[in-house]
Amino acid sequence: MSLEQLEALDASSEAAEMAASLGSQSC
């Protein structure tokens, strides 16, 4: 895997975690 791929995965996973936490808070 390249660094760019790892960074993209890290960013997407962070966004998913943020969306999940925001969703649980709004509910």
C-alpha positions in Angstrom: 0.0 0.0 0.0 1.2 3.5 -0.7 1.2 6.4 1.8 -1.5 8.2 -0.2 -3.8 5.2 0.1 -3.1 4.9 3.9 -3.8 8.6 4.4 -7.1 8.3 2.4 -8.2 5.3 4.5 -7.3 7.1 7.7 -9.3 10.2 6.6 -12.3 8.2 5.5 -12.3 6.2 8.8 -12.1 9.4 10.8 -15.0 10.9 8.9 -17.0 7.7 9.4 -16.4 7.8 13.2 -17.3 11.5 13.3 -20.5 10.8 11.4 -21.4 7.9 13.7 -20.8 9.9 16.9 -22.8 12.9 15.5 -25.6 10.5 14.5 -25.8 8.9 17.9 -25.8 12.4 19.6 -28.7 13.7 17.4 -30.8 10.6 18.2 
